[in-house]
Amino acid sequence: MAKTETQIGIRVTWEFKEQLEAQAAKERRPVSNMIRKVLEDYLESQKNAD
C-alpha cells in the first residue's frame, strides 16, 4: 500500500510551541491537525489572491 502522506519538520521557540498546544487543546484537536488546517487555509487564500 502506497503512502499518501509525508512529514515535514520545523523549529519553533518553546513559547510558540506552548501557544500551539494551548490553542489545539481549546479546539480539542492534535497540534499537527491544527497546523495542517491553518496551512491549508493560507494556501487556499493565496491561490484566490492571484
C-alpha positions as CSV (number, residue, x, y, z in Angstrom):
1,M,0.0,0.0,0.0
2,A,1.5,3.3,-1.1
3,K,1.8,6.1,1.4
4,T,-0.3,9.2,0.7
5,E,1.2,11.5,3.3
6,T,4.7,12.7,4.2
7,Q,6.2,14.6,7.1
8,I,7.9,18.0,7.4
9,G,9.7,19.4,10.4
10,I,10.0,23.0,11.6
11,R,11.7,24.6,14.6
12,V,9.8,26.9,16.9
13,T,10.5,28.5,20.2
14,W,9.3,26.8,23.4
15,E,6.9,29.7,23.9
16,F,5.4,29.3,20.4
17,K,5.0,25.5,20.9
18,E,3.2,26.1,24.2
19,Q,0.8,28.5,22.4
20,L,0.2,26.0,19.7
21,E,-0.5,23.3,22.2
22,A,-2.8,25.6,24.2
23,Q,-4.8,26.5,21.1
24,A,-5.0,22.9,20.0
25,A,-6.3,21.9,23.4
26,K,-9.0,24.6,23.3
27,E,-10.1,23.2,19.9
28,R,-9.8,19.6,21.1
29,R,-7.6,18.6,18.2
30,P,-4.0,17.4,17.8
31,V,-1.4,20.2,17.2
32,S,-0.5,18.6,13.8
33,N,-4.1,18.7,12.7
34,M,-4.5,22.4,13.7
35,I,-1.2,23.3,11.9
36,R,-2.3,21.5,8.7
37,K,-5.7,23.2,8.7
38,V,-4.0,26.7,9.2
39,L,-1.6,26.0,6.3
40,E,-4.3,24.7,4.0
41,D,-6.4,27.8,4.7
42,Y,-3.4,30.0,4.0
43,L,-2.6,28.3,0.7
44,E,-6.2,28.5,-0.4
45,S,-6.3,32.2,0.4
46,Q,-3.1,32.8,-1.6
47,K,-4.5,30.8,-4.6
48,N,-7.6,33.1,-4.5
49,A,-5.4,36.2,-4.3
50,D,-3.6,35.5,-7.5
